[in-house]
Amino acid sequence: MAQSDHFRIQKRERITKLVENLFLAEPRIEADRAVLLTESYRQTEGQPMIKRRAEAFRHILEHIPITIRPEELIVGSTTIRSRSCQVFPEYSFEWLESEFDTIATRSADPFQISEETKATLREVYKYWKDKTSSDLATSYMAPEALLAIEHNIFTPGNYFYNGVGHVTVDYGKILRSGFNGVIREAEAELAKCKVSDADYATKHEFLESVIITSKAAITYAARYAQEALKEAEACTDPRRKQELLMIAQNCVNVPAEGAKSFYEACQSFWFVQMLIQTESSGHSISPGRFDQYMYPYYKADLDSGKITREDAQELIDCVWVKLNDMSKARDEASAKGFAGYSMFQNLIAGGQTSEGVDATNDLSYMTIEASMHVMLPQPSLSVRIWNGTPHDFMIKAAELTATGIGLPAYYNDEVIIPALVSRGLTLADARDYNIIGCVEPQKSGKTDGWHDAAFFNMCRPLELVFSNGVDKGVQVGPATGDVAQMKSFDEFYNAYKKQMEYFIGLMVNADNAIDMAHAERCPLPFESSMIEDCIGRGKSAQEGGAIYNFTGPQGFGIANMADSLYAIKTLVFEEKKFTLAELKEALANNYGKEVPVENTQELCEGIVRELLKQGVELDEEQIAKICRMVSGGGLGGDASKYEAIHEMIEAVPKFGNDIPEVDAFARDVAYTYTKPIEKYKNPRGGQYHAGLYPVSANVPLGAQTGATPDGRYAYTPVADGVSPSAGRDVKGPTAAANSVARLDHFIASNGTLFNMKFHPSALAGRAGLESFTSLIRAYFDQKGSHIQFNVVSRETLRDAQAHPENYKTLVVRVAGYSALFTTLSRSLQDDIINRTEQSGF
Amino acid sequence: MDLDYMNVRGRIFDIQKYSIHDGPGIRTIVFLKGCVLRCRWCCNPESQEYKIQEMTMAGKTKTVGRDVTVGEVMEEVMKDLPYYRRSGGGLTLSGGESLCQPEFAAALLRAAKESGLSTAIESTACASYETVQKLLPYLDYYLMDIKHIDSEKHKAFTGKGNELILENAKKLAVDAKNLIIRTPVIPTFNDTPEEILAIAQFAKSLPNVKEHHLLPYHRLGLDKYAGLGREYTLKEIVPPSDEQMQKLLEVASSTGIKAQIGG
């Protein structure tokens, strides 16, 4: 059979140029937004916060420098230089100030920063002391929650230091009636307000703020219209001149009014996308069902002969390039957890309509084609698969997978729709879901999902079981008893559950503190104007204006915990090969294996600091001795005994090999995270629900985790998402998928993430693609929720490590997103290389 | 119902999931131990002897071969039922040579058919036709190796002449539901255009032969020879180039048969 010829459309020369231009310069930090924001804040002291936010947004959009890049058809850039970023001091700034001199050279996501920018930002930062959302959040947190964060049990750092983002607004509304439509909507609501209403003051302020930000968006587009006209006048190339005039006309029309063509719709979409990203630093601003809300404009233009399919493809390709043009600087620790400059703009194609009919259309195929044309990490392209998905659409998706860029991710309607209904969505809304960020499902334009609310490392509470709740000399968790005294596996398992429940409660405390801080200090009138029912309720999404409100923190390390607890049950309690006390000793000594120095330095310093704090006097020799002990160089115990324990553990069956007994265990272990979380509420009136995915945090957070009873050595990565531990699944892709499908994916309604890596030969030819799509279908038949693939050989990745200059645009799948391989830290690169490589036989 | 066939015992040495080149769809291959030929390039040298052996790979010695019942094998095979359903795949028997354990092979194929799976064997068909016939009622795809038309050369490289094989091929062309001819392309043995053409012409002359697959020589089994304490006698040969395979494909296709590279 031939390759799928669906929408194989020639890539235009313009797209090649636009992509090349993206990579001409290194990303940098620009200070304009921070300066303008601060100017505005200084002028609005004492006013309601929502109004101050709106005024600041207006001030920024009226004055921030704008640029039209060479050859582009869709305009609007958050920064003058490509792939660069603005700064958002209202969320936090200390981290950036302290990293001024290292951010250009750090391993994960470096950004250039000029001395002039540093000086400007230092000046700006004087204003922000004690005024940020992160300052307020810290003051709201319980001391024990702060302690748990300090001890790396979980980290809510994402929203602690940044905007929330993680939203899909109602793009369709702006496409239909523009921001003038929003203004009319707000005015109508204002007209209904009576001064005697209980919520008059806040509602009134909010609606006025919506009008201010809507007008600001229109003004901003008008500036681009002016700029395009100016450039057109100076342009000597008649072709480009015509294009610039067209751009000017578009920017007059949209996003002020509804789009009257597919081209205008693309431009309107883009303004919404980049302006949300200007209002807040939150990432995962996810375009969602682009193929659905854009379709009417495409269809009308195609039917009337206004554009050809090739023209439409070029416009989509241009939007794709723009999605790769935005970036975000995160603090060094977070940058490791979200490595690869990713903005996590998840865009999803296919699936079904809110009436339950297949929704796949021309644009669904063309989104995939666009990713084949640009071959870049953004958008995080996803596809929805259900029983009614056309086969050739799956083949088209598989063809993209076979290119190796890790796109698209595949999502199972048959799991996600019922899971969302179980969380209170209407059936129609659930059927219309899209994915936010990595893997988190929600209904666009109605949800403030607070997905990605924290990383919870499921391995750390197990460490605390062994230490009776003590970490680095401090009682961090509950005292669950001396493991040496534990008589049964159930007693041990219950201690683990107790630690889990305790820390889950603290994580909720931390998340709710941050949530309230955002409502108070960083409400977002612009974003909220496109989320139902903020205008009706007269409050921002941050204050509970959305129809659906969730908080979704994600757990990871399930495979490690399943394998650990299964090994303990089997070897300690059933076969009595060794005792818990012996295991504890082996773990403390990293199974007799020396720990790399870079991992022990911090630990060493911590111990020394703690001892000094307790008044112990230490000389240099004693400190050196402690360091030797920590790294395993001066082991007091018997290394061979620890190695023997390790060997026994290695021989125990592991999750990921289609062994029903082990897999049932994993299912139960996952419940220790997913079940307790369900009972908690957030300040916006919504519910907590679990996700099981790691972004890329399994590597840096693994580096904070000691040896675990599954045989994992200290400070090595923990398992990602719901995937088996790297290299532990040795029975091929079907066995791994069968094991993962035995987890309960419905209860993890904030998303699960299953990584699979294939050697390219397994997807060769039409037959390879057919088998590959059957594999996905069969995994989904068994109620897996999500699966994604890397299709690149180990040899290629190793070569890319050795010769990064030859692989500048090699894109790989990291976690719920793809990134440029050479921009990732070495340890994350190694983690990807070490994932089990499946092949077809 | 007579379920005795589920208790038939046989000797296997591996079960391999997600096999996508040995019959339609996603398949599980069960490798039976023991073979009548001794092909010098064989990538599974541990399959040749019926007796259970030790093999040392990467410093670890493992036992090759275990005795199992049809029921035990089917329990493992059926774990991938969802994948067979979606892809039209199923069970493929390989080896070794399944015909060396005809009762066991027939019972396995029967069990697979009872479970609704597609069935296939990879086989040299180097056995009495009565033996071959035991399998046919339960078999959807016969993937039959024809390695050389010249019996002398066949004998030099595999230990046996090809008379019985070619004779059985003619009968299978009539009796088998689907017959596919496969030729491993081995440098110094059968990789000239003339040799491949002769095989393709023979395949074309048979009624009902669907396809002719040319499988390029590879060296993946090389380490196993050392692991078994045996010498690999084809050390000097290298896998054929893509260009050469392409040329041989054209030669085979020139007979009018549907030829392809790889399974």
Interface residues (C-beta under 8 A of the other chain):
Chain A: D658 K731 G732 P733 T734 A735 N738 A762 A767 G768 E770 S771 S774 L775 R777 A778 Y779 D781 Q782 Q838 G840 F841
Chain B: Q16 K17 Y18 S19 I20 H21 D22 G25 I26 I29 K79 D80 P82 Y83 R85 R86 S87 G89
